[in-house]
Structures are given as C-alpha cells and as structure tokens.
Amino acid sequence: MAQDERYTVVVNQELQYATVPVSWPVPPGWRTTSQTGTVEECLAYVETHWTDMRPMSLRRAMDQAGTPRVDGP
C-alpha cells in the first residue's frame, strides 16, 4: 500500500461496502460512492455508513418474517 495512494469506497446491491484503490477497475456488481481519499478517510466513511452488517436480502427476509433485530453480541 503506497503512502500516497488514493482509495474509493464501493458498495454492492446488498449494501456491503469495500475500499479499493482508485487505480483499480470497479469490481463487477459494485458501484462507486462519493467518497475518495486516503484509506483512513475511506474506512471512516464505511464505518459511518455501513451500520448494519447483514446483507440487504437477509434484512428484507427478516423483516418479512417479523424477526426482531438484535443489536450487539
């Protein structure tokens, strides 16, 4: 990881986030967000935006089943 390398945050249809170098192509099934910066800046963005680690399809299934959300271990 180069000290001055720039990163971007990408998100997929399941609302899962990742950081990738801006020099890489966007992986299939992912789209860029508005966040680009250092790896630390991108990870901070992910931390504030990816608040529910469950894939979107699981969240929907649990909502339809009436499964209560459990926060924490």
PyMOL Python script that loads the backbone (N, CA, C, O; Angstrom):
from pymol import cmd

cmd.read_pdbstr("""\
ATOM      1  N   MET A   1       0.852  -1.173   0.000  1.00  0.00           N
ATOM      2  CA  MET A   1       0.000   0.000   0.000  1.00  0.00           C
ATOM      3  C   MET A   1       0.895   1.232   0.000  1.00  0.00           C
ATOM      4  O   MET A   1       1.610   1.487   0.969  1.00  0.00           O
ATOM      5  N   ALA A   2       0.856   1.971  -1.055  1.00  0.00           N
ATOM      6  CA  ALA A   2       1.671   3.174  -1.166  1.00  0.00           C
ATOM      7  C   ALA A   2       1.130   4.264  -0.239  1.00  0.00           C
ATOM      8  O   ALA A   2      -0.082   4.411  -0.081  1.00  0.00           O
ATOM      9  N   GLN A   3       2.036   5.022   0.368  1.00  0.00           N
ATOM     10  CA  GLN A   3       1.660   6.058   1.326  1.00  0.00           C
ATOM     11  C   GLN A   3       0.690   7.082   0.731  1.00  0.00           C
ATOM     12  O   GLN A   3      -0.225   7.547   1.411  1.00  0.00           O
ATOM     13  N   ASP A   4       0.896   7.428  -0.539  1.00  0.00           N
ATOM     14  CA  ASP A   4       0.075   8.483  -1.147  1.00  0.00           C
ATOM     15  C   ASP A   4      -1.027   7.928  -2.059  1.00  0.00           C
ATOM     16  O   ASP A   4      -1.644   8.683  -2.811  1.00  0.00           O
ATOM     17  N   GLU A   5      -1.273   6.635  -1.997  1.00  0.00           N
ATOM     18  CA  GLU A   5      -2.297   6.047  -2.866  1.00  0.00           C
ATOM     19  C   GLU A   5      -3.686   6.518  -2.439  1.00  0.00           C
ATOM     20  O   GLU A   5      -3.982   6.631  -1.250  1.00  0.00           O
ATOM     21  N   ARG A   6      -4.529   6.790  -3.434  1.00  0.00           N
ATOM     22  CA  ARG A   6      -5.900   7.233  -3.184  1.00  0.00           C
ATOM     23  C   ARG A   6      -6.829   6.035  -3.312  1.00  0.00           C
ATOM     24  O   ARG A   6      -6.596   5.122  -4.104  1.00  0.00           O
ATOM     25  N   TYR A   7      -7.886   6.064  -2.512  1.00  0.00           N
ATOM     26  CA  TYR A   7      -8.861   4.980  -2.488  1.00  0.00           C
ATOM     27  C   TYR A   7     -10.246   5.535  -2.744  1.00  0.00           C
ATOM     28  O   TYR A   7     -10.491   6.736  -2.626  1.00  0.00           O
ATOM     29  N   THR A   8     -11.145   4.633  -3.096  1.00  0.00           N
ATOM     30  CA  THR A   8     -12.548   4.988  -3.231  1.00  0.00           C
ATOM     31  C   THR A   8     -13.375   3.925  -2.519  1.00  0.00           C
ATOM     32  O   THR A   8     -12.946   2.780  -2.372  1.00  0.00           O
ATOM     33  N   VAL A   9     -14.550   4.315  -2.086  1.00  0.00           N
ATOM     34  CA  VAL A   9     -15.457   3.378  -1.428  1.00  0.00           C
ATOM     35  C   VAL A   9     -16.458   2.899  -2.476  1.00  0.00           C
ATOM     36  O   VAL A   9     -17.035   3.690  -3.223  1.00  0.00           O
ATOM     37  N   VAL A  10     -16.643   1.586  -2.507  1.00  0.00           N
ATOM     38  CA  VAL A  10     -17.619   0.986  -3.413  1.00  0.00           C
ATOM     39  C   VAL A  10     -18.666   0.251  -2.587  1.00  0.00           C
ATOM     40  O   VAL A  10     -18.413  -0.147  -1.449  1.00  0.00           O
ATOM     41  N   VAL A  11     -19.847   0.076  -3.177  1.00  0.00           N
ATOM     42  CA  VAL A  11     -20.956  -0.588  -2.494  1.00  0.00           C
ATOM     43  C   VAL A  11     -21.652  -1.500  -3.495  1.00  0.00           C
ATOM     44  O   VAL A  11     -21.727  -1.186  -4.683  1.00  0.00           O
ATOM     45  N   ASN A  12     -22.160  -2.628  -3.012  1.00  0.00           N
ATOM     46  CA  ASN A  12     -22.871  -3.539  -3.913  1.00  0.00           C
ATOM     47  C   ASN A  12     -24.376  -3.498  -3.643  1.00  0.00           C
ATOM     48  O   ASN A  12     -24.834  -2.736  -2.792  1.00  0.00           O
ATOM     49  N   GLN A  13     -25.139  -4.311  -4.362  1.00  0.00           N
ATOM     50  CA  GLN A  13     -26.595  -4.272  -4.235  1.00  0.00           C
ATOM     51  C   GLN A  13     -27.072  -4.779  -2.878  1.00  0.00           C
ATOM     52  O   GLN A  13     -28.215  -4.533  -2.494  1.00  0.00           O
ATOM     53  N   GLU A  14     -26.222  -5.475  -2.157  1.00  0.00           N
ATOM     54  CA  GLU A  14     -26.566  -5.940  -0.805  1.00  0.00           C
ATOM     55  C   GLU A  14     -26.212  -4.891   0.252  1.00  0.00           C
ATOM     56  O   GLU A  14     -26.332  -5.139   1.451  1.00  0.00           O
ATOM     57  N   LEU A  15     -25.771  -3.708  -0.214  1.00  0.00           N
ATOM     58  CA  LEU A  15     -25.345  -2.597   0.645  1.00  0.00           C
ATOM     59  C   LEU A  15     -24.172  -2.983   1.547  1.00  0.00           C
ATOM     60  O   LEU A  15     -24.119  -2.616   2.721  1.00  0.00           O
ATOM     61  N   GLN A  16     -23.238  -3.731   0.964  1.00  0.00           N
ATOM     62  CA  GLN A  16     -21.977  -4.055   1.610  1.00  0.00           C
ATOM     63  C   GLN A  16     -20.918  -3.126   1.022  1.00  0.00           C
ATOM     64  O   GLN A  16     -20.914  -2.864  -0.180  1.00  0.00           O
ATOM     65  N   TYR A  17     -20.034  -2.636   1.863  1.00  0.00           N
ATOM     66  CA  TYR A  17     -19.057  -1.639   1.452  1.00  0.00           C
ATOM     67  C   TYR A  17     -17.655  -2.230   1.398  1.00  0.00           C
ATOM     68  O   TYR A  17     -17.344  -3.199   2.091  1.00  0.00           O
ATOM     69  N   ALA A  18     -16.817  -1.628   0.562  1.00  0.00           N
ATOM     70  CA  ALA A  18     -15.408  -2.005   0.458  1.00  0.00           C
ATOM     71  C   ALA A  18     -14.616  -0.787   0.009  1.00  0.00           C
ATOM     72  O   ALA A  18     -15.171   0.153  -0.560  1.00  0.00           O
ATOM     73  N   THR A  19     -13.315  -0.813   0.269  1.00  0.00           N
ATOM     74  CA  THR A  19     -12.427   0.228  -0.234  1.00  0.00           C
ATOM     75  C   THR A  19     -11.489  -0.407  -1.249  1.00  0.00           C
ATOM     76  O   THR A  19     -10.984  -1.511  -1.049  1.00  0.00           O
ATOM     77  N   VAL A  20     -11.270   0.311  -2.338  1.00  0.00           N
ATOM     78  CA  VAL A  20     -10.357  -0.158  -3.377  1.00  0.00           C
ATOM     79  C   VAL A  20      -9.532   1.022  -3.866  1.00  0.00           C
ATOM     80  O   VAL A  20     -10.002   2.159  -3.847  1.00  0.00           O
ATOM     81  N   PRO A  21      -8.311   0.761  -4.301  1.00  0.00           N
ATOM     82  CA  PRO A  21      -7.512   1.849  -4.882  1.00  0.00           C
ATOM     83  C   PRO A  21      -8.240   2.435  -6.106  1.00  0.00           C
ATOM     84  O   PRO A  21      -8.869   1.703  -6.870  1.00  0.00           O
ATOM     85  N   VAL A  22      -8.147   3.746  -6.278  1.00  0.00           N
ATOM     86  CA  VAL A  22      -8.812   4.375  -7.422  1.00  0.00           C
ATOM     87  C   VAL A  22      -8.227   3.896  -8.742  1.00  0.00           C
ATOM     88  O   VAL A  22      -8.871   4.019  -9.784  1.00  0.00           O
ATOM     89  N   SER A  23      -7.005   3.346  -8.709  1.00  0.00           N
ATOM     90  CA  SER A  23      -6.373   2.852  -9.931  1.00  0.00           C
ATOM     91  C   SER A  23      -6.958   1.500 -10.378  1.00  0.00           C
ATOM     92  O   SER A  23      -6.710   1.062 -11.502  1.00  0.00           O
ATOM     93  N   TRP A  24      -7.716   0.854  -9.519  1.00  0.00           N
ATOM     94  CA  TRP A  24      -8.329  -0.427  -9.868  1.00  0.00           C
ATOM     95  C   TRP A  24      -9.659  -0.197 -10.568  1.00  0.00           C
ATOM     96  O   TRP A  24     -10.323   0.805 -10.305  1.00  0.00           O
ATOM     97  N   PRO A  25     -10.062  -1.102 -11.453  1.00  0.00           N
ATOM     98  CA  PRO A  25     -11.403  -1.004 -12.022  1.00  0.00           C
ATOM     99  C   PRO A  25     -12.439  -1.349 -10.944  1.00  0.00           C
ATOM    100  O   PRO A  25     -12.159  -2.130 -10.034  1.00  0.00           O
ATOM    101  N   VAL A  26     -13.610  -0.776 -11.053  1.00  0.00           N
ATOM    102  CA  VAL A  26     -14.684  -1.086 -10.108  1.00  0.00           C
ATOM    103  C   VAL A  26     -15.086  -2.540 -10.338  1.00  0.00           C
ATOM    104  O   VAL A  26     -15.380  -2.925 -11.469  1.00  0.00           O
ATOM    105  N   PRO A  27     -15.102  -3.352  -9.285  1.00  0.00           N
ATOM    106  CA  PRO A  27     -15.439  -4.773  -9.457  1.00  0.00           C
ATOM    107  C   PRO A  27     -16.861  -4.946 -10.000  1.00  0.00           C
ATOM    108  O   PRO A  27     -17.736  -4.130  -9.712  1.00  0.00           O
ATOM    109  N   PRO A  28     -17.093  -5.988 -10.772  1.00  0.00           N
ATOM    110  CA  PRO A  28     -18.441  -6.254 -11.275  1.00  0.00           C
ATOM    111  C   PRO A  28     -19.422  -6.387 -10.107  1.00  0.00           C
ATOM    112  O   PRO A  28     -19.121  -7.034  -9.104  1.00  0.00           O
ATOM    113  N   GLY A  29     -20.585  -5.775 -10.249  1.00  0.00           N
ATOM    114  CA  GLY A  29     -21.606  -5.837  -9.214  1.00  0.00           C
ATOM    115  C   GLY A  29     -21.471  -4.774  -8.136  1.00  0.00           C
ATOM    116  O   GLY A  29     -22.259  -4.740  -7.191  1.00  0.00           O
ATOM    117  N   TRP A  30     -20.475  -3.908  -8.275  1.00  0.00           N
ATOM    118  CA  TRP A  30     -20.249  -2.840  -7.311  1.00  0.00           C
ATOM    119  C   TRP A  30     -20.359  -1.500  -8.020  1.00  0.00           C
ATOM    120  O   TRP A  30     -20.203  -1.423  -9.238  1.00  0.00           O
ATOM    121  N   ARG A  31     -20.630  -0.440  -7.257  1.00  0.00           N
ATOM    122  CA  ARG A  31     -20.659   0.923  -7.806  1.00  0.00           C
ATOM    123  C   ARG A  31     -19.901   1.830  -6.849  1.00  0.00           C
ATOM    124  O   ARG A  31     -19.795   1.546  -5.656  1.00  0.00           O
ATOM    125  N   THR A  32     -19.384   2.909  -7.380  1.00  0.00           N
ATOM    126  CA  THR A  32     -18.636   3.836  -6.535  1.00  0.00           C
ATOM    127  C   THR A  32     -19.597   4.701  -5.728  1.00  0.00           C
ATOM    128  O   THR A  32     -20.742   4.925  -6.120  1.00  0.00           O
ATOM    129  N   THR A  33     -19.105   5.174  -4.602  1.00  0.00           N
ATOM    130  CA  THR A  33     -19.826   6.158  -3.803  1.00  0.00           C
ATOM    131  C   THR A  33     -19.152   7.503  -4.060  1.00  0.00           C
ATOM    132  O   THR A  33     -18.296   7.616  -4.938  1.00  0.00           O
ATOM    133  N   SER A  34     -19.533   8.502  -3.307  1.00  0.00           N
ATOM    134  CA  SER A  34     -18.915   9.819  -3.467  1.00  0.00           C
ATOM    135  C   SER A  34     -17.600   9.939  -2.712  1.00  0.00           C
ATOM    136  O   SER A  34     -16.916  10.955  -2.833  1.00  0.00           O
ATOM    137  N   GLN A  35     -17.229   8.918  -1.929  1.00  0.00           N
ATOM    138  CA  GLN A  35     -16.033   9.016  -1.082  1.00  0.00           C
ATOM    139  C   GLN A  35     -14.777   8.543  -1.797  1.00  0.00           C
ATOM    140  O   GLN A  35     -14.696   7.408  -2.265  1.00  0.00           O
ATOM    141  N   THR A  36     -13.810   9.431  -1.868  1.00  0.00           N
ATOM    142  CA  THR A  36     -12.467   9.124  -2.351  1.00  0.00           C
ATOM    143  C   THR A  36     -11.497   9.820  -1.419  1.00  0.00           C
ATOM    144  O   THR A  36     -11.747  10.948  -0.995  1.00  0.00           O
ATOM    145  N   GLY A  37     -10.392   9.162  -1.095  1.00  0.00           N
ATOM    146  CA  GLY A  37      -9.408   9.782  -0.221  1.00  0.00           C
ATOM    147  C   GLY A  37      -8.372   8.773   0.221  1.00  0.00           C
ATOM    148  O   GLY A  37      -8.119   7.777  -0.458  1.00  0.00           O
ATOM    149  N   THR A  38      -7.775   9.046   1.372  1.00  0.00           N
ATOM    150  CA  THR A  38      -6.814   8.107   1.928  1.00  0.00           C
ATOM    151  C   THR A  38      -7.571   6.869   2.392  1.00  0.00           C
ATOM    152  O   THR A  38      -8.796   6.893   2.513  1.00  0.00           O
ATOM    153  N   VAL A  39      -6.847   5.795   2.649  1.00  0.00           N
ATOM    154  CA  VAL A  39      -7.504   4.592   3.134  1.00  0.00           C
ATOM    155  C   VAL A  39      -8.201   4.876   4.473  1.00  0.00           C
ATOM    156  O   VAL A  39      -9.282   4.349   4.735  1.00  0.00           O
ATOM    157  N   GLU A  40      -7.587   5.700   5.306  1.00  0.00           N
ATOM    158  CA  GLU A  40      -8.188   6.037   6.600  1.00  0.00           C
ATOM    159  C   GLU A  40      -9.491   6.805   6.420  1.00  0.00           C
ATOM    160  O   GLU A  40     -10.473   6.527   7.108  1.00  0.00           O
ATOM    161  N   GLU A  41      -9.509   7.773   5.495  1.00  0.00           N
ATOM    162  CA  GLU A  41     -10.728   8.536   5.227  1.00  0.00           C
ATOM    163  C   GLU A  41     -11.833   7.630   4.695  1.00  0.00           C
ATOM    164  O   GLU A  41     -12.996   7.764   5.076  1.00  0.00           O
ATOM    165  N   CYS A  42     -11.462   6.714   3.818  1.00  0.00           N
ATOM    166  CA  CYS A  42     -12.449   5.804   3.240  1.00  0.00           C
ATOM    167  C   CYS A  42     -12.991   4.842   4.287  1.00  0.00           C
ATOM    168  O   CYS A  42     -14.189   4.556   4.308  1.00  0.00           O
ATOM    169  N   LEU A  43     -12.118   4.341   5.155  1.00  0.00           N
ATOM    170  CA  LEU A  43     -12.581   3.444   6.209  1.00  0.00           C
ATOM    171  C   LEU A  43     -13.490   4.175   7.202  1.00  0.00           C
ATOM    172  O   LEU A  43     -14.440   3.587   7.718  1.00  0.00           O
ATOM    173  N   ALA A  44     -13.209   5.431   7.467  1.00  0.00           N
ATOM    174  CA  ALA A  44     -14.079   6.222   8.345  1.00  0.00           C
ATOM    175  C   ALA A  44     -15.460   6.388   7.706  1.00  0.00           C
ATOM    176  O   ALA A  44     -16.479   6.313   8.393  1.00  0.00           O
ATOM    177  N   TYR A  45     -15.489   6.612   6.408  1.00  0.00           N
ATOM    178  CA  TYR A  45     -16.758   6.717   5.682  1.00  0.00           C
ATOM    179  C   TYR A  45     -17.542   5.412   5.795  1.00  0.00           C
ATOM    180  O   TYR A  45     -18.739   5.420   6.085  1.00  0.00           O
ATOM    181  N   VAL A  46     -16.862   4.296   5.565  1.00  0.00           N
ATOM    182  CA  VAL A  46     -17.518   2.986   5.655  1.00  0.00           C
ATOM    183  C   VAL A  46     -18.072   2.775   7.060  1.00  0.00           C
ATOM    184  O   VAL A  46     -19.196   2.300   7.219  1.00  0.00           O
ATOM    185  N   GLU A  47     -17.301   3.120   8.064  1.00  0.00           N
ATOM    186  CA  GLU A  47     -17.740   2.921   9.446  1.00  0.00           C
ATOM    187  C   GLU A  47     -19.019   3.697   9.762  1.00  0.00           C
ATOM    188  O   GLU A  47     -19.861   3.217  10.520  1.00  0.00           O
ATOM    189  N   THR A  48     -19.167   4.882   9.191  1.00  0.00           N
ATOM    190  CA  THR A  48     -20.368   5.682   9.480  1.00  0.00           C
ATOM    191  C   THR A  48     -21.554   5.322   8.594  1.00  0.00           C
ATOM    192  O   THR A  48     -22.696   5.608   8.954  1.00  0.00           O
ATOM    193  N   HIS A  49     -21.308   4.701   7.447  1.00  0.00           N
ATOM    194  CA  HIS A  49     -22.397   4.391   6.522  1.00  0.00           C
ATOM    195  C   HIS A  49     -22.838   2.926   6.527  1.00  0.00           C
ATOM    196  O   HIS A  49     -23.990   2.630   6.209  1.00  0.00           O
ATOM    197  N   TRP A  50     -21.948   2.016   6.878  1.00  0.00           N
ATOM    198  CA  TRP A  50     -22.286   0.593   6.889  1.00  0.00           C
ATOM    199  C   TRP A  50     -22.582   0.207   8.329  1.00  0.00           C
ATOM    200  O   TRP A  50     -21.740  -0.375   9.014  1.00  0.00           O
ATOM    201  N   THR A  51     -23.774   0.533   8.778  1.00  0.00           N
ATOM    202  CA  THR A  51     -24.132   0.359  10.183  1.00  0.00           C
ATOM    203  C   THR A  51     -24.810  -0.981  10.467  1.00  0.00           C
ATOM    204  O   THR A  51     -24.965  -1.361  11.627  1.00  0.00           O
ATOM    205  N   ASP A  52     -25.206  -1.684   9.439  1.00  0.00           N
ATOM    206  CA  ASP A  52     -25.853  -2.987   9.601  1.00  0.00           C
ATOM    207  C   ASP A  52     -25.124  -3.966   8.692  1.00  0.00           C
ATOM    208  O   ASP A  52     -25.239  -3.888   7.468  1.00  0.00           O
ATOM    209  N   MET A  53     -24.381  -4.879   9.285  1.00  0.00           N
ATOM    210  CA  MET A  53     -23.536  -5.789   8.516  1.00  0.00           C
ATOM    211  C   MET A  53     -24.317  -6.859   7.753  1.00  0.00           C
ATOM    212  O   MET A  53     -23.760  -7.531   6.885  1.00  0.00           O
ATOM    213  N   ARG A  54     -25.584  -7.017   8.069  1.00  0.00           N
ATOM    214  CA  ARG A  54     -26.370  -8.037   7.374  1.00  0.00           C
ATOM    215  C   ARG A  54     -26.573  -7.628   5.915  1.00  0.00           C
ATOM    216  O   ARG A  54     -26.828  -6.457   5.636  1.00  0.00           O
ATOM    217  N   PRO A  55     -26.464  -8.575   4.984  1.00  0.00           N
ATOM    218  CA  PRO A  55     -26.781  -8.256   3.587  1.00  0.00           C
ATOM    219  C   PRO A  55     -28.237  -7.784   3.478  1.00  0.00           C
ATOM    220  O   PRO A  55     -29.084  -8.199   4.268  1.00  0.00           O
ATOM    221  N   MET A  56     -28.518  -6.941   2.523  1.00  0.00           N
ATOM    222  CA  MET A  56     -29.861  -6.390   2.351  1.00  0.00           C
ATOM    223  C   MET A  56     -30.903  -7.498   2.185  1.00  0.00           C
ATOM    224  O   MET A  56     -32.010  -7.384   2.712  1.00  0.00           O
ATOM    225  N   SER A  57     -30.566  -8.562   1.464  1.00  0.00           N
ATOM    226  CA  SER A  57     -31.529  -9.643   1.262  1.00  0.00           C
ATOM    227  C   SER A  57     -31.895 -10.310   2.592  1.00  0.00           C
ATOM    228  O   SER A  57     -33.046 -10.704   2.777  1.00  0.00           O
ATOM    229  N   LEU A  58     -30.958 -10.441   3.503  1.00  0.00           N
ATOM    230  CA  LEU A  58     -31.249 -11.017   4.817  1.00  0.00           C
ATOM    231  C   LEU A  58     -32.114 -10.064   5.630  1.00  0.00           C
ATOM    232  O   LEU A  58     -33.048 -10.499   6.305  1.00  0.00           O
ATOM    233  N   ARG A  59     -31.815  -8.775   5.574  1.00  0.00           N
ATOM    234  CA  ARG A  59     -32.629  -7.794   6.301  1.00  0.00           C
ATOM    235  C   ARG A  59     -34.076  -7.857   5.844  1.00  0.00           C
ATOM    236  O   ARG A  59     -34.998  -7.863   6.660  1.00  0.00           O
ATOM    237  N   ARG A  60     -34.268  -7.906   4.518  1.00  0.00           N
ATOM    238  CA  ARG A  60     -35.631  -7.971   3.983  1.00  0.00           C
ATOM    239  C   ARG A  60     -36.339  -9.248   4.427  1.00  0.00           C
ATOM    240  O   ARG A  60     -37.500  -9.211   4.833  1.00  0.00           O
ATOM    241  N   ALA A  61     -35.635 -10.376   4.347  1.00  0.00           N
ATOM    242  CA  ALA A  61     -36.232 -11.654   4.755  1.00  0.00           C
ATOM    243  C   ALA A  61     -36.610 -11.630   6.232  1.00  0.00           C
ATOM    244  O   ALA A  61     -37.674 -12.117   6.615  1.00  0.00           O
ATOM    245  N   MET A  62     -35.746 -11.069   7.049  1.00  0.00           N
ATOM    246  CA  MET A  62     -36.046 -11.000   8.480  1.00  0.00           C
ATOM    247  C   MET A  62     -37.214 -10.062   8.754  1.00  0.00           C
ATOM    248  O   MET A  62     -38.047 -10.341   9.617  1.00  0.00           O
ATOM    249  N   ASP A  63     -37.280  -8.952   8.024  1.00  0.00           N
ATOM    250  CA  ASP A  63     -38.404  -8.028   8.179  1.00  0.00           C
ATOM    251  C   ASP A  63     -39.717  -8.698   7.794  1.00  0.00           C
ATOM    252  O   ASP A  63     -40.719  -8.547   8.492  1.00  0.00           O
ATOM    253  N   GLN A  64     -39.718  -9.435   6.691  1.00  0.00           N
ATOM    254  CA  GLN A  64     -40.925 -10.111   6.237  1.00  0.00           C
ATOM    255  C   GLN A  64     -41.347 -11.207   7.211  1.00  0.00           C
ATOM    256  O   GLN A  64     -42.538 -11.466   7.382  1.00  0.00           O
ATOM    257  N   ALA A  65     -40.383 -11.840   7.840  1.00  0.00           N
ATOM    258  CA  ALA A  65     -40.695 -12.896   8.797  1.00  0.00           C
ATOM    259  C   ALA A  65     -41.048 -12.346  10.182  1.00  0.00           C
ATOM    260  O   ALA A  65     -41.464 -13.089  11.070  1.00  0.00           O
ATOM    261  N   GLY A  66     -40.876 -11.039  10.348  1.00  0.00           N
ATOM    262  CA  GLY A  66     -41.162 -10.435  11.646  1.00  0.00           C
ATOM    263  C   GLY A  66     -40.112 -10.741  12.691  1.00  0.00           C
ATOM    264  O   GLY A  66     -40.373 -10.654  13.891  1.00  0.00           O
ATOM    265  N   THR A  67     -38.930 -11.097  12.239  1.00  0.00           N
ATOM    266  CA  THR A  67     -37.836 -11.404  13.157  1.00  0.00           C
ATOM    267  C   THR A  67     -37.327 -10.115  13.783  1.00  0.00           C
ATOM    268  O   THR A  67     -36.960  -9.186  13.064  1.00  0.00           O
ATOM    269  N   PRO A  68     -37.298 -10.042  15.110  1.00  0.00           N
ATOM    270  CA  PRO A  68     -36.800  -8.809  15.738  1.00  0.00           C
ATOM    271  C   PRO A  68     -35.312  -8.644  15.515  1.00  0.00           C
ATOM    272  O   PRO A  68     -34.571  -9.624  15.434  1.00  0.00           O
ATOM    273  N   ARG A  69     -34.886  -7.419  15.418  1.00  0.00           N
ATOM    274  CA  ARG A  69     -33.465  -7.115  15.247  1.00  0.00           C
ATOM    275  C   ARG A  69     -32.763  -7.231  16.601  1.00  0.00           C
ATOM    276  O   ARG A  69     -33.273  -6.772  17.624  1.00  0.00           O
ATOM    277  N   VAL A  70     -31.610  -7.841  16.585  1.00  0.00           N
ATOM    278  CA  VAL A  70     -30.800  -7.975  17.792  1.00  0.00           C
ATOM    279  C   VAL A  70     -29.545  -7.152  17.598  1.00  0.00           C
ATOM    280  O   VAL A  70     -28.794  -7.384  16.651  1.00  0.00           O
ATOM    281  N   ASP A  71     -29.306  -6.204  18.472  1.00  0.00           N
ATOM    282  CA  ASP A  71     -28.103  -5.373  18.401  1.00  0.00           C
ATOM    283  C   ASP A  71     -27.074  -5.883  19.390  1.00  0.00           C
ATOM    284  O   ASP A  71     -27.366  -6.084  20.569  1.00  0.00           O
ATOM    285  N   GLY A  72     -25.883  -6.086  18.898  1.00  0.00           N
ATOM    286  CA  GLY A  72     -24.780  -6.496  19.759  1.00  0.00           C
ATOM    287  C   GLY A  72     -24.696  -8.001  19.921  1.00  0.00           C
ATOM    288  O   GLY A  72     -25.573  -8.738  19.472  1.00  0.00           O
ATOM    289  N   PRO A  73     -23.632  -8.446  20.569  1.00  0.00           N
ATOM    290  CA  PRO A  73     -23.413  -9.895  20.743  1.00  0.00           C
ATOM    291  C   PRO A  73     -24.347 -10.506  21.776  1.00  0.00           C
ATOM    292  O   PRO A  73     -24.284 -11.708  22.031  1.00  0.00           O
TER     293      PRO A  73
END
""", "prot")
cmd.dss("prot")
cmd.show_as("cartoon", "prot")
cmd.util.cbc("prot")
cmd.orient("prot")
